[in-house]
Amino acid sequence: MTKPLWLTTAVICSALALGACSSTRLGGPPSRGAGMAPITEVPPVEAVPSGPIEAAPLPPLAGAPVAPDMAAPPAGGTDIAGLPPAPPPPTVAAPAPSSRTAMVGNWSVHTSGGNCRLQLSSSPALDLYRASASGCSNQDLSKVNAWDYRDGEVYLYQTGGAVTARLRGSSSSLSGVLAKSGAPLSLTR
C-alpha cells in the first residue's frame, strides 16, 4: 500500500522539528557535524586551599588613636602575624579640614583688578549651590551665580554653566586663578 505524498512530507517535517528540539540551545544532547572532534567531559575541579589560613588584626592607621585594649607587639620581636614590627610612621601635619559646609559664607575677593564680595550659599541650585557676587569690577566675577566643592577645590560658575574660577585652600583662605584670563584670585574671610 502506498502512502500519500502529504503524509510522507508530514512525517519528514515532524522528524526535522524533533531533531531541532534536541539541539544544545534547548538542553538536548549536542549534535555533531562531520569532521568535528568528539566531545570529552572534564571532571569539575574542586578548590583546595594551598596552605594554612591565618587571621590577625590589622595594625591601626597612621595617626589614629590606639584603643587601650590593643596589645603592642613585643619589643624587638615579631607581631601576632609573625612579622617584624613596622617602624613608626613619620609625623605629618594634618591638612586643614575642609568640606563644602566649611566653605559656606561671606568672602572677600582679591584680584589684580580690585576687591569685591562673594557669598557662597548652602541653598541648592540644580546640582550646584547658589552664589552671589557684589561690587566686582571683573565681568566674569560679577556673573558668578553658583558654586561647588569637589576633590578639595571650590569651583565658581557663572550663568550658563561656564567655570569662572577654581580655588584651593582652607575654610578661611582660598587661592586660585580666573579661568579665562589666568589672573590670580584669592578669597579670605
Secondary structure as UniProt FT lines:
FT   HELIX           5..21
FT   HELIX           24..26
FT   TURN            34..35
FT   TURN            62..63
FT   TURN            68..69
FT   TURN            75..76
FT   TURN            80..81
FT   HELIX           100..103
FT   STRAND          105..111
FT   TURN            112..113
FT   STRAND          114..125
FT   TURN            126..127
FT   STRAND          128..134
FT   HELIX           139..142
FT   STRAND          144..150
FT   TURN            151..152
FT   STRAND          153..158
FT   TURN            159..160
FT   STRAND          163..169
FT   STRAND          173..178
FT   TURN            179..181
FT   STRAND          184..188
//
